[in-house]
Amino acid sequence: MRRDILHIGLDVDDNFFTGAIFNSRTGKTEIFRVRPTIGALLKYLKKLQEKGKEFRICYEATYIGYSLCRELRKRGIECEVIAPSLIPVKPGKKVKTDKTDAINLSRYYSRGDLTIVNVPDEEDEAVRSLIRSRSFVVEERKRLKLHILSLCRVHNLNYKSESKRKNYWTPAMGNVDLPELNGEYLMPNNYCIGEVECALGVKLLDRIDKIIMVKKLYMLNILVNRQIQ
């Protein structure tokens, strides 16, 4: 006799993992809720396995990434990640809760109506994460630069003449451990992915007040010298 395959839709968040177990033959749905950890989820799924249940599980691609899927697959549990933007939406359905999301996932999953996301290996995901980190740090560099210049303007400092000089703001980077390549320091406009994170990481953010002060004194010194001349 062929066993029923249960389809589990899992809604994940920081408070709970809410799951809906759908049996397509009987049409019944069972709801469960566990702590938001892989250990708690595995403990519950182990009970299903001990009862001889065969199941498949899916969840939306969210902040949790692919780590949960990988952990389940390592333990021989069939798991897939779903593209959230391509989940069918019923017209007129405005109520959205963890329970309803899990139920919809389980039923759509059993009918094959969901779009499966390809789960990259850990090396590919690490590269993606590094690229995202680079984009974030580059934007932070721009933001900090503009912040320093804005402070100069607030204090009525004429920074425009000095700002025309290439890399005029790099002296303020003196408190940062710049990376080296073949014995030469790499300046900000030459950073690669890892070097950006190194040069504009926690150390720069922790000492931003000192950098601002250095910049302000530098500009004050220029203005004073000009007035004396």
Order of alpha helices (4+ residues) and beta strands (2+ residues): beta-beta-beta-alpha-beta-alpha-beta-alpha-beta-alpha-alpha-beta-beta-alpha-alpha-alpha
